[in-house]
């Protein structure tokens, strides 16, 4: 189709720039999973705009299909294959939809000041989602009158994209392909979520093909609905029981490390903070060791369900040295044991954490209220830490060991106050 | 008249009104996230505010389901009948929503009923403005525009964003009623479908 013709007759060409502006505006108002310059998170947030782009291209597609419906063209003998005809009609629609998606991604990266490639997995899935919804809209437009087809295509696709986000459990939303919750800096996109979204895309394409098939019979509406329903059910089955975000731990092989001991490892996006973090570790590690604190072999930003005991989990939020000490203090503490999430045996370790962190901060030489002042019972913390610090070193070690033991196991009462 | 009612898809219209009532019962206060660009966040748009679009769309479909050329030379007052038909479907939907409200089984039912009146009115106006095929598109576009730009920080909503108002907002009822009357008036005066 000639460009001039497209510009003259296609609503996608007229409204495409407006769609791009809306997508850009939308991409800027969604809260990301992280404010770090993590390309996957930025792409996912921008990709969430498919919840508006998809239904809109479905409506555009329905309008284009409506032209052929009104002309009765689809049922007539034609020289060009049906796919070529549909492709020619949908080309401006896809350009408008994918252009809007590209604009949303570009504005999100520009806002974050990140010059990097977007995550190709997310871009690929969103491209498939937009294409499938455009083709399904086209097929609906081909079989229903435009007066119903265009709004129906929009509302059906909008409901599919938005409704799962409004109901629980959260994983109902993952097959849509709109993943604003992906991903914090220590996590990666879950392959199950990708597989789930692709399954739904394939089912939408099959539903569209069922509607496009000639000769047409009413049963094809039933077959198309069945294909879409089966795809959605399979997509949901693939992500059933997932956590609140479609994520898995990020591959630790990309960590950037500074030599130790203890070694410090950060994600590439935090590379600029590594030197400061290593300097702080070199300063506080001997102090903590002298005070009897058992240090891990390395501090790392990696996340997994079960971290080895030789790794202390930290997040280097900034290159502020005091913030880094606070993060390291948290990394020194043992992880919460699985029994803490069950109610059979009481877990007292949560009570100990604040006291031990405040003590570690004090031992590291930071102002004593640096941690306590941000805490609700800050005065109590300060009083306890001052009392513990007044004890002889051996008793301080015993106090620390008692609290660490309470953090490692359930049913162990910590000696919060030194007099206890 | 039986044939005319069949052409005007009376069964489909009644079925959609029944589906509206059932959907209101099932969805309750469910709200869908939609970008509110002026507010700078996502807006939780009650699903009940969108459901009446189905009634307006089926009305647009029904009014365009006949043969315009044949109806242009009919001896019966087609414009009057079509307008009365649209008003009757809107009234039926309003009645269904009213019943749900009286039975105290759906809190957003009155707002859905009000929106049905306004949406049907907008559809009738849209048929005149942009033609019978595009009238529901204009309506859906208006609702989307309302959600995206009708709410801004510090203001609950703008005066023109009546579909987002609570059912207790009397001005929104006035808007919806006025749009229905205006739609009926332009539909009676002249309709492109018969020209």
Interface residues (C-beta under 8 A of the other chain):
Chain A: X22 X25 X26 X29 X30 X51 X52 X59 X66 X145 X146 X147 X148 X150 X151 X152 X154 X155 X158 X159 X162 X163 X165 X166 X167
Chain B: X30 X31 X32 X33 X34 X35 X36 X37 X40 X41 X42 X44 X47 X50 X53 X54 X57 X58 X60 X61 X64 X132 X133 X134 X135 X136 X137 X139 X140 X148
